[in-house]
Amino acid sequence: MTEPPRPPGAGDPGFPPDPTAPSGVPGHAGSGDPTAPLSGAPGPGSHPPPGGYPPPTGDQPPSGGYPPPGDYPPPGDYPPPGGFPPPGGYGPPGAGYPAGGGYGPPTGGYASNDDKNWALIAHFGGAVGVIVGGGLLGWLAPLIALMARGQQSPTARAHAVAALNFQLTWTIVGVLSWVVTLITCGVLFFVPMLVWLVPLIFGIVGGVKANEGVLYRYPMTYGFTR
């Protein structure tokens, strides 16, 4: 004879009813527990507790991948902006260049001031001798310069010889012009005056060139001495 169905929670023979089972199914104490894990999922005890990770060691770089501030060189080790050495790396101003006093004064081609002075005496003195001596004494000053400084300075000697040869040449021409004036009884009196102008003008030109340190080559000159 078939047994009629029992109502839920009535219990089975041999098993007492579970009062905690909401559905009244005996033996399933945790089936209605909402905190029970799903089949195959780890229980709550399998997860590490919060804060259970090991603290970071010093071998790992900080967040961002940059080295700590202490690993950078101090600011003084960097060169100044632009890659140029600091001002102190250069020598003092003007160290690589000669100072103003390193250049001697312009000598104008003379070893000393005495050489220049005697060269000027030879040229300008010849022009003065033409005026004073009536065109006949232009050779005197160059001769004095040659005798006074010609043995000590080749430069002074060269100027004196050039002026002396020129003035001697035109002194002879001046003497001849006076002879012509006497022969013509003064008709050609202007000839000596024209002759005087040549040694006077060129003597001044020679003195100007000598002041610039240039040995002037007189035109229309016969080389009496060297």
C-alpha positions in Angstrom: 0.0 0.0 0.0 1.4 3.4 -1.0 2.3 6.0 1.7 0.7 9.4 1.3 3.1 12.4 0.9 4.1 14.2 4.0 4.0 17.9 4.4 7.3 19.8 4.4 9.1 19.7 7.7 7.3 16.6 8.9 10.6 14.6 9.0 11.7 11.3 7.7 11.8 8.2 9.7 15.1 7.9 11.5 16.1 11.6 10.9 15.0 14.4 13.1 13.9 17.6 11.4 16.4 20.5 11.1 14.9 23.5 12.6 17.3 25.9 10.8 16.4 24.7 7.4 14.1 27.2 5.9 12.8 24.8 3.3 12.4 22.1 5.8 14.7 19.8 3.9 16.5 17.7 6.5 20.4 17.6 6.5 20.9 20.8 4.4 22.0 23.2 7.1 24.0 25.5 4.8 21.8 25.4 1.7 20.0 28.5 2.7 23.1 30.4 4.0 23.6 33.5 1.7 27.3 33.7 2.7 28.1 30.2 1.4 30.6 30.2 -1.6 29.6 28.9 -4.9 30.7 25.5 -6.0 34.4 25.5 -6.9 35.1 29.0 -5.6 37.6 29.4 -2.7 36.3 30.2 0.6 36.7 33.5 2.4 39.8 32.2 4.2 41.8 31.6 1.0 42.2 35.3 0.1 45.1 37.3 1.8 43.9 39.8 4.3 44.2 43.5 3.4 47.7 44.8 4.0 49.1 41.4 3.6 51.4 42.3 0.7 55.1 42.7 1.6 56.2 46.4 1.9 58.3 47.7 -1.1 62.0 47.3 -0.7 64.7 49.8 -1.5 65.6 48.0 -4.8 62.4 49.0 -6.4 62.2 52.6 -7.9 59.4 54.8 -6.5 56.2 55.5 -8.4 56.9 57.0 -11.8 60.2 55.2 -12.5 62.5 58.1 -11.6 65.4 57.6 -9.3 65.2 59.2 -5.8 66.3 62.8 -5.5 69.5 61.9 -3.8 70.9 60.1 -7.0 71.2 63.4 -9.0 74.5 65.2 -9.0 74.6 68.5 -7.0 73.8 71.6 -9.0 77.4 72.8 -9.0 78.4 69.9 -11.3 76.3 71.1 -14.2 77.9 73.5 -16.8 76.2 76.8 -17.2 73.4 77.1 -19.8 74.6 76.9 -23.4 77.5 74.5 -22.7 80.1 77.2 -22.3 82.6 77.1 -19.5 82.1 79.3 -16.6 83.6 82.8 -16.7 86.2 81.7 -14.2 87.5 79.1 -16.7 88.8 81.7 -19.0 92.0 83.6 -18.3 91.9 87.3 -17.3 90.6 89.7 -19.9 93.2 90.2 -22.6 95.4 87.3 -21.3 95.8 85.9 -24.8 96.5 89.2 -26.5 99.4 91.6 -26.2 98.7 94.5 -24.0 98.8 98.0 -25.3 102.3 98.5 -23.9 103.5 95.5 -25.8 103.7 97.4 -29.0 106.5 99.9 -29.2 105.8 103.4 -30.5 105.9 103.8 -34.2 109.5 104.5 -35.1 108.8 105.4 -38.8 111.6 103.1 -40.0 114.3 104.5 -37.7 116.2 102.7 -35.0 116.2 105.8 -32.7 115.1 109.4 -32.6 118.6 110.5 -33.3 118.6 108.8 -36.7 115.3 110.5 -37.6 116.5 113.9 -36.5 119.7 113.8 -38.5 117.7 112.6 -41.6 115.4 115.6 -41.2 118.4 117.9 -40.9 119.9 116.5 -44.1 116.7 117.1 -46.1 115.3 120.3 -44.6 118.7 121.7 -44.0 119.5 121.5 -47.7 116.4 123.5 -48.5 117.3 126.1 -45.8 120.9 126.3 -47.3 119.4 127.1 -50.7 117.5 130.1 -49.3 120.4 131.4 -47.1 123.2 130.8 -49.6 121.5 132.0 -52.7 121.3 128.5 -54.1 124.9 127.7 -53.4 124.9 126.3 -49.8 122.3 123.5 -50.0 125.0 120.8 -49.7 126.2 122.0 -46.3 123.6 120.6 -44.0 123.6 117.1 -45.7 127.3 117.0 -45.4 127.2 117.8 -41.7 124.6 115.1 -41.1 126.7 112.5 -43.0 129.8 113.3 -41.0 128.0 113.4 -37.7 125.8 110.3 -37.9 126.8 108.5 -41.1 129.2 106.2 -39.3 126.8 105.1 -36.6 123.6 104.6 -38.5 123.2 103.2 -42.0 119.7 104.8 -42.2 120.9 108.3 -41.4 123.8 107.8 -43.8 121.4 106.8 -46.7 119.2 110.0 -46.1 122.3 112.2 -45.9 123.9 110.8 -49.0 120.7 111.2 -51.0 120.2 114.8 -50.0 123.9 115.6 -50.4 124.1 114.2 -54.0 121.0 116.2 -55.0 122.1 119.4 -53.4 125.6 119.1 -54.9 124.1 118.5 -58.4 121.9 121.6 -58.2 124.6 123.7 -56.5 126.7 123.2 -59.7 123.7 124.1 -61.8 123.2 127.2 -59.7 126.9 128.3 -60.2 126.5 127.9 -63.9 123.3 130.0 -63.8 125.2 132.8 -62.1 127.8 132.6 -64.8 125.2 132.9 -67.5 123.7 135.9 -65.7 127.1 137.7 -65.5 127.8 136.9 -69.2 124.5 138.4 -70.2 125.0 141.4 -68.0 122.0 140.6 -65.9 119.6 140.0 -68.7 119.0 136.5 -67.6 118.9 137.4 -63.9 115.8 135.2 -63.4 117.6 132.0 -64.4 119.4 131.6 -61.0 116.0 132.2 -59.2 114.4 129.4 -61.2 117.3 127.1 -60.4 116.9 127.8 -56.7 113.3 126.6 -56.7 114.2 123.1 -57.8 116.5 122.2 -54.7 114.2 124.2 -52.4 111.0 122.4 -53.4 112.5 118.9 -53.6 114.4 119.4 -50.4 111.1 120.0 -48.6 109.5 117.0 -50.2 112.5 114.8 -49.1 112.1 116.1 -45.6 108.4 115.3 -45.5 109.0 111.7 -46.8 111.8 111.3 -44.2 109.4 112.3 -41.4 107.2 109.4 -42.6 110.1 107.0 -42.5 110.6 106.9 -46.3 113.9 107.4 -48.1 113.1 109.9 -50.9 114.7 109.3 -54.2 115.6 112.7 -55.7 115.2 113.2 -59.4 117.8 114.7 -61.6 120.7 113.7 -59.3 124.3 112.7 -60.0 125.8 110.3 -57.5 128.9 112.0 -56.2 129.2 109.9 -53.1 127.7 106.7 -51.8 
